[in-house]
Amino acid sequence: MTHLMFKVQGMRCAACANVVETALRSLAGVVDCEIHFAAGQASVTYDPQRVTWSDLQGAIAQAGYRAERLPEEGLLGDTAAEEFAYRAELRRLRRRLLFAGGATLLLLLGNLPMMTGWSFPWLSSWLHHPWLQLLLTAPIQFWSGESFYEGAWQALRYRTATMDTLVALGTSVAFFYSLFVTLFPQVLPDPTAEVYYEVSAVVITLILLGRFLENRARRETAAAIRQLLALQPKTARVIRNGEAVEIPLIAVQVGDLLLVRPGEKIPVDGEIVAGTSTVDESMVTGESLPVAKQPGDEVIGATLNQTGSLQMRATRVGRDTFLAQMIQLVQQAQASKAPIQKLADRITAWFVPTVLAIALLTGLLWLTLGRNPGLALFTTISVLIIACPCALGLATPTSIMVSTGKAATYGILIKDARSLQLAQRLQTLVLDKTGTLTQGHPSVTDCHCEGDANTLLCLAASVEWHSEHPLAAAVVEYAQAQGVCLQTVCDFVATMGQGVQGVVAGQRVLIGTPAFLETHGIDTNSWQSQAQRLAQAGKTVVWMAVEGNVKGLLAIADPLKPEAAAVVAALQHMGLEVILLTGDHAATAAAIAQQVGIDHYIADVRPDQKAKIIAALQRQGKCVAMVGDGINDAPA
C-alpha cells in the first residue's frame, strides 16, 4: 500500500470535501481516504498496482476540483507562489464583499419603510423602486455570487449537491421571481406583488462575509508547518575538488561532503567526518544545553552548529530528513478528523438533498392547498434561504475568530475549532520541560567553594570568558550578576568536551569535568559526594581547581519558572492527570518532576516518539492536551 498526501483546490465547504472523498473512494484500489477541508489536503492510502496518481487526479477533476502534488524535492516547495495565491484570493473576496455590502446597505435602506411600517422622510422613494433594486442586485447575484454558481455547477456535474447548491438555488429563485415581477407585473394574480431582491443580496453578502473570515482563519492552520519550514537553510556548502561550493539545498545528494561553519545551520542529516563543535539540538530534543560533537557522531538537519567548523557526510536528504518527517507528522495531524467531525460530515452529505426535498414539498403543499402561486413560491424561497448555511458560513467562523482573537490577547493560540470543542473533556495534560516548566536557558543555580566565593568566581569567570561554550557563558553571566570584575588571562587552552585552563594573577585555573582535572593530576575524591548530590538533582556540575587543588563546584541547570509548581498544583486540583514528557535525561526529568509535584514523567524521548506516546494515551480512551513551547513539540 502507498500513502499519499496532496492538495485539493476548489473546495468551498464541508460538503465539497464529502464530494471529493466519495469520488476517491469510488476508485477500486483506494483503501482509505480522508479529506481535510481546513487544510485543503487529501490523505489517501491505495494499492499502486490498481490505482495511479493520474487516476486520483482524474477522479477529483471529474468531481469538479483540482488535485496538486506536494513538492517532491526538498521541503519548501513554492511557498512564495502559495502565499501569492492566498493573498490574491483574499483580495478577490474582499472586493466582491465590499461591493456586495455597499449595494446591500442601499437595498435595505430602500426597504426600511416596508419592513418596519414606519415612514422615513429622509429616504427617497427611488431607493425602493424595483428597477433600481434590480440594478443594485444583479451585480451582487452574478459577480459577487459567481463562486456559488461555479460550486453548484460542479456539484451538479457530479450528480450531487453542496452548500453552494442551496445558496445558488435559493438566491436565484428570489432574484428571478423578483425579476419576473419587475418585468411582467400584470401577469401575476396580484399586480402589487412585492419583489425580494434584498433577500438575495443579504444572503450572498452574509455568506461571502463568512467565507472571507473563514479564509483568514484557515490560513492559520498551516502556521506550525510554516515555522518548521523556516528552520531549513536555503543553501549548503558542498566540498568539491577541495573547495567549498555553495549550492541550493535541494541539490544536495546522499554521500556529498559538506562544510558547516560556526553559527550556521546544519543543512541535512549526516555524520561528522572531521572537526569538533557543540550543536544546539533544542529544536529536536528540547534539551537546552548544546551537545558536543566529534567525528563519527550523527547530526540532524536544521540544528545549529555553534563553536567549531565541521565537515559532514550527507546521509539523508529531502523528504528523508528528520525535519521533513516532523513536517509530515504535523501534516498528518492536521489532516486527521475527530469522530464528531466525521459524524458532522455524514450529516452534511444528507443535509442539502433533504433541504431541497422539504422546499419542494412546501411549495407543492401551498400551491395545492392555498392555490396561490406567489405564496407557494415565497414559502419555497423561505425554506431554501433559512436552510442556507449561515450558521456554518458566518456564525461558526465569526465565533472562532472572536474567541481565538480574545484568547490571543492572553497569550493563548488556538489551532482550530476542534481543539476548542475537545478542551472541555480533557483528562490528561502532558507537559514539555524546556521552556514550558523551565526558563529555557542554562544558568548557575549553586556555588560551593572554599574561602571567598567572589574571589573564586573572579578566577573562574575570567578564564571562561575566553570560551565559546554556552556553559561558560552561564558562568560569566552569574559572576557579573554578583558584581565580580574579570581579570586578564594568560596561556588560555580549551580542551573540546572536557574543560578550559589559563593563568590568572599568577595562578593556574582549571575548569571542567572531574576527568579533565584528574588528567592534570588533581585529586577530586573529597568533592565527589557533593558533586553526586548535585548531579542527582539533574544539574550539570562544573569543577574548579586553582594551583592543583579543587576549590569549588558550580551547578548549572535550566531553572524552573517561578510559577511552575503553582500551575501544576492548580491543574491537578482541576482533576487533570499531569505528565512530564521531555527529551532530557532521566535524572534531570526526575528532579524537575519532584520539584513541581508531578508523579509521572517520561524522559529521553525525541519529537517523533513524543507523538507516539500521545497517540498511545489517546488509545487508552483519554482526552489529551500537549503543552510545549517550541516547534520540536509540534508533531505531539
N, C-alpha and C positions, 0 to 999 in steps of 0.2 A: 504494500500500500504506500502511496505517496501523499504527503500532507503539503498543501499549498495555501499560502495567503496572498490575496491580491486585492486591488482596489476596484470598487464598483461605482461608476459615475452615473449621476442622474436620479438617484433615489431621493424622494422628497418627503416620505412619511414611512411609518412602520409598515403600512400595507404594501408599499413598494418593496420593502425588504422581504415581505412574505412572497411576493410575486417572483423575486429573484431566487429565493430559496426553493420555491416549488419548481421553477424551471430547472435548477441544478439537480434536484432530487429525482427529476423525471429521467435523467440520463442513467442508462444501465451501466453500472460500474462505480457510481458515486455512492460511497458507504455512509458518509456523514457530511453534514453541511450546516454551518451557522453563519448568518449574516448579521453584522453589527452596524445598525443604521447610523449611530452617532459617529463612529469612526469611518464610515463609508468603506468597510472592508468585508471580504468574504473569507471564511476559513473552510477549506474543503479537503476531505480525505477520500481518495479514489484509487481504483485499480488502473495503473498506467498501461496495462495490456488491453484495456477495453475503452479507456477514455483518454483523450489528449487535451492539451491546452486549447487547441482550436475548437474542440467540441464544447469545452466550458465557455469559451468566448462566444461561440455561435448560439448556445442556449440562452445566454444573457442578452445577446443582441436581439434575438427573436422576441424576448420579453420586453424589449424597448429600452434597454440600458446598455452600458458600455463597461467592459472589463479591461483593466490595465495591470500588467505585472509590476510588482515591486522591483527596483533595480537589482540586477544580479551582481554587478561589480561594485565592490566597496560597500559602504553603508549609507552614505549621504544621499545618493540619487540626485535628482534635480530639485532640491528643496527650494531654490530660488524661483523656479518655474511654478512650483506648488503654491508658494506664498503669493506670487503674482496672480495666479488663477483665483485664489481665495479672495484677494482684495478686489479683483475685477468683478467677481460675483457679488461681493458685498456692495460695491458701488452701484451695480445694476439694480440690486434690490432696493437700495436707498433711493435712487432716482425714481423708480416706479412707486415706491411707498410715499415719497414726498408729494408727487403729483396726485396720487390717489387720495392722500389725506387732505390736501388743499381743496380738491374738487368735491370730495365727500362733505367737507365742512360747509361749503356753499349749498349743497343739496339739502343738508339737514336744516340750515337756516331757512331755506325756502319752504320746508315742510313743518316748521315750528307751529304756525297757526293751526294746521290740520291736526298735528299730533297732540297739542296742548288744549286746543279750543279757545285760546286767548288771541287777542289781536295785538299785533306789534306794528305801530305806526311807522317806525323807522325801517321796517323791512319792505323792500319793493315787491310788488305783486309779480314782477317779472321773474323773480327767483323761483316762483312756483309754476312758471309756465312749462308745459310738457316739452316744448321744443328746446328750451334752454336746458332742461334736465337731461334730455336726450343728448344734447351737445356735450354736456359735462360727463355723462355716464359712459358713452361709447368708448372713449379712450381708456377709461378705467377697466371696462369689460374686456376689451380686445388687446390692449397694450400692457397695462399693469397686471391684468389677469391672464396674460398669454401662457404662463407656465402651467396654469391649471388645465388649460385646453390641451397642451402638449402631454401632460401627465395622463389625462383622461383618454386621449387618443392612443397612447402607448399601451395603457391597460386594456382598452377595447380590442386592440390588435391581438392581445394575448388571451382574449375572451375572459377578462376578469374586471374587477372594479377596485378602485382605491379611493382614498380621501379626496384626491383630485377629481374623481368622478362626481362625488357629491357636490363639491364646490362648483365645478363647471356646470353641472346639470341644474342645480338649484338657482344659481345666479342667472343662467341662460334663460330658464323659464321665466324668472321675474323680469329680466330685461326684454325678452321678445314678446311677452304678454303686454308689457308697458308700451313697447314699440307698436304693436298691433292697435292698442287703444289710441295711441297718438295719431296713427295714420288713418285708421278706419273707425272712428268713434260711433258712426251711425249703424255699423253692422251689429254691435252688441245690443242686448235687450235693454241695458241701462246706459244711455248715452253719456251720463255723468260719471261713468266708472273711473276710479282713481288709478293713477299709474304708480308703479312700485320701483322706480329707478333707484331711489335711495337705499332700498333693501339690498339690491345687487351691489351697489357701491360700498355700503358699510361692511358687508360680509367680506368682499375682496380685500378691503383695506385692513380689516382686523386680521384676516389670515396672513396677509403679507407682513403685517407687523409681527405676528407670531413667528413667521419664518425668518424674518430679519434678526429677531432676538435669538432664535434657536441657532441660526448660523453662527452668531458670535459665541454662543455657549458651546457649540460643538467643537469650535476651534480649540478650546481649552483642553479637550480630551487628549490631544497629542502633545501636551506640554512636557510630560515626562520623557517622551521619545526625543523631542527636540533638545532637551537638556542632555540626554545621553549622546546624541549625535554631536553636540557641541564639544564633547570631550575629545573627539577624534581629531588628530592633527591632519592638516590638508596635504602635507608633503612628508617625504622621508629622504634621508641621505644614504644612498647605496654606494658601497665601495667597489669601484671597477678600475682595474689596472692600477691599483694603489692610490687612487684618488676618490674623494667623496663627491658624488654627483647627486644633486637634489632632483628628485622625480616626484610626480603625483603619487599619492598613497595607493590608488587603485592599480598602479603599475608594479607595485612590489609583488614578487613571487616567492613561493616557498623555496628556501635554500639561499636566498640573497643575503649577503653580508652587509649589515647596516651599521652606521655610526650614529651614536646618540650622545650629544654634548651635555654638559651640566645645565640644568634649567629647562631642558627640552622634554617633551612628552615622548615616551616610547611608542613608536608608530604601530607595531603589530606584536602579536605574541611571538616569543622566541627564546633562545638560550644564549647566555653570555659566553663569548669565546675569548674575550680579552678585556682587561680593565676591572676596577673595583669602584663601587659607589654605594650610596644609600638611595633607596627608591621609595617615594611616597605612594603606598598602595591603599590609602584610605578609601578611595572610590570603589575598591573591590572588596576589601576585608572589613572596612570600618575602623581598622587599627590606626590610632592617631600617631603612633611612633613609626618613623621610617624604618625600612628593612635593609640591612646590609646585604650587598650582592657581590658575588665574585664569579670567576669563570666556572661554568657548569650549572649555575643557578638559572631557573626559569624566570622570565619577566613577562608581564602582561601588558598588552597594548593599551594606550591612553593613560597609563600611570606615569608619574612624574619622576624623571631622573634628577637627583639633587646635587650631589657633590663631585662626582668624578665622570670622566669620559669613558663610554662603553662601546665595545664592538659586539654585535649580537648577530646570530643566525636566525632568520625568519622561519618559524615552524608552522604558524597558522596565519592565514591572511583572509581578507574579505569577510565573507559570511561565516567563516570557521573560527574567527577570533572570539575571545571571551566577551568583549564588548558587544559584538554582533549577537551573541547568544543572549546577553542581557536584554538587548533591544527586542529580540524575538519573544522573550518571556513577557515583556511588557505588552507587546502587540497581542499576544495570545490572551493575556489577562483582560485587555480591553475588548477583545472580540468575543469573550465568553458571555453567557447570559445566565441570570438567576432564574430559578424555577418560576417565580412570579412573573418575570418578563416573558418567558415562553408562553405562560397562560394568557397574558395580555395579547401577545402576537396571535394566538389562536382565536381569541375573541375578535380581534381586529379583522381577521380574514373573513369572518361571517358578518361583521358589522355593516359594511356598505351594502351588500346584497339585501340584507334584512331591511335596512332603511328604505332602499328603493322599492321593495315589495310593499312596505307599510304605506309609503307615499302614494303609490299607485292605487292601493286598496282604498285609501282615504278619499282620493279623487273620485273613484268609481262610486263609492257609497254616497257621497254628497251629490254627485251627478244624478244618481238613481233616486235618492230619497228627496233631495231638495229641488231637483230639476232646475238648478241654477249653475250654468257653466262658469260664470265668473267666480262664484263662491267655491265651486269644486276646484278650480284652478288655484284659487288663493289658499285653500287648505292644503293642497298638494305642495305648493311652494313653501308653506309654513313648516310642514314636516321636513322637507329637504333642508331648509335653511336652519331650522332648530337643530337638526341632526348633524349639520356641518361641524367638523371637529374643532369648534372654537376652544373647547377646554384643552384639547391636545395641541392645537396650533398657537394658542395665545396664553391661556391661564397657566399651563404647565411650565413652558419656558420662562414666562414672566416671574412666576413664583420662585423658580430655580435661580433666575438672575438676581432677584431681590435677596433671597436667603443667602446665596453664596457670596454676594457682594457685602451683605451685612457681616457675615462670618469673616470675610477677608479683613474687615476693619479691626477685628480682634486677632488677626494673625492666623486664622484657620482657613486653609484652602481645601475646598471640597471638589472631588474629581467629577462626580456625576450624581444624578438623582437616585440611582440605585444605592449608592453609599448612604444617602440621607435616609432612605427607606429602611435599610438594614440596621442602621445605628441603634434604633430603639430596641433591637433584640440582642444586643451584644452580650456575650458571656465571657469571652476570653480576650484579654488585651496583651499583645506581645510588644515588648519594648526593646529597641536597639539601645546600645550603650553609648558609643562615642557620639557626642554632640546632642544626644537626647537626654540621657541622665547626667552625662558629664559635659564639661565645658568645651571639649574638642581640641585641646592643645596641651602639650606636656608642660608641667610646672613643678617646681621643687615644693614638696609637701613636708619633708622632715630634714632637719640638720642636726646630726650628732657628732660632736667633736671634743677633742681635748683642748683645754685652755680657752683663749679668747676666740669666740666664733667669728667675729668680724675680721680678725687677722687671718684666719684660715680661709675665709671666703674671699678675701682680697687676693691671696695667692692662687686659689683655685680659679676664680673668675678671670684673673689676668692671663692665665695660661689658656683657658677655654675660649677667651675672646678671639684667639687666633684660629680656632677650629670652626669648620663649616657644619659640624654635626648639629642636628636640632636639639639634642640633649645639652650640648654646650651652650646653645642659645638660652635654654631654660636656666642654666646655672648663672650665666651672666645677668639675665633679667632679674633673677632672685637677689643676686648680690647688689645690683644697682638699687633695687627696691629697699634694701637695708641701709642704703646710704654709703656703701663701700666705694672707695676710689681705686681704680685699676692702676697697676704699675707696669713698667717696661719689662719685657720678657726677652731673654736671650736663648739661643740654641733650642728653639721650638721644634719638636718632632712629633708627628702624628702617625700612629700605627693603626691601619684600617681595621675596624671592627673590634679594637681592643682598648685603645686609650691614647692619651697625649702626655707629653712631658716638656718641661722647659725650666729655665733658671730665672728666678725672681728674687731680686735683692740678695744675690749670692747663694740662694737656697735652691736645690733641685726639687721640683714639684712634679709628682706623677699623679695622674687622674685617669681612672678607667675601671676595668674589671679586676676581680681578685687574681685571675690568671695572669693578667698583664703585670700586676705588681709582683707576683711570685717569680715571673721570668727575670725580674731585676733583683732577685734575692731578698725580697721584703716578706717578712712573716705576717700572715693575715689571721692566724688562729684565734687571737684574743677578740677579734671583732666578728667572728663567723656567726655566733648565736644571734647577735643583734641584727646582722645583715639578713639572716634567715627569717627573722620575725617580720622585717620589712617586706621581704620577697613574698611571704605568705599572705601579706595584705594586698598583693597584686601590684607592687611598686617596683620600678627599676632602680637598683642600688648602684650608685657611683662611689667608688672608693678613692680616698685622697691620702697621699703619702708625702711627707716632707723629710728630706735628708735620710731616706732609708727606713722611716718608721711610719706606720699607719696613724694618721692624726684625726680621721673622721670619715663619716658616711653622709652622703646626700641621697635622699629618696625622691625619685621623680615619678610622677603619675599624672594621669588626666583627671583633675579634681572634679568631684561631683558639683552639680549646680546646687546652690543653697536650698532651693525649694524642692529638690528631687524626692526626698524622703516623705515630705508632707503630701506631695502629689500622689505618690504610690499608696500612702495610707488612705487618702481620700477615695482613690479608685477601688481599693479593697473594701472600704466601707460601703461603697455602692453595690457590693456583691460581685464584683468582677474578679476573675482569676487573672493574676498578673504574672507574666513570664518574661524573663530576660533572655534575649537571643542576640548573640554577639560573635564576631569573628576573633575576638581576643582569646588569650589563653585561659584555661580553666581556673587557674589561681586568681587571675585578675577578675574574672566573672564572678567567682565565689565571693571575693572580697567586696565587690560592688553590690552584689545581691544582698549580702549581710548588712551592709551599711544602710541600704534603703528599705530593708524589710521584705525582700522578695524571696519566697521559699523555693521556687522552681526556676533554674537557669539552664541554658544550653549554650556551650562555648565551642570555639574552633570551627565555626561554620562560615562558608562562603555564600555570596548572594544567591546562587542557583540552589544551594542546599537550604537556604532560608525559605525560599519559595516552596520547596518540597515539604518542609516542616509545617508551614502554614496550611498547605493542602492536606497534610495528614491530620491536623487538628480539625479541619473542616469535615473530613471524612468521619470523624468521631461524632458528628452532629452538632458541633459547636459553631456559634456565630463569632467570627474572629476579627479583631481590628489589629493592624500592624502599625506601630508608631516608629518612624525613623526620620533622621534629619537630612539624609543625603540620598543621592541618586543610586548609590550602591544598594539601597533598600527597595528600589522601585519594583523589581520583579515580585518580591514578597508582598 
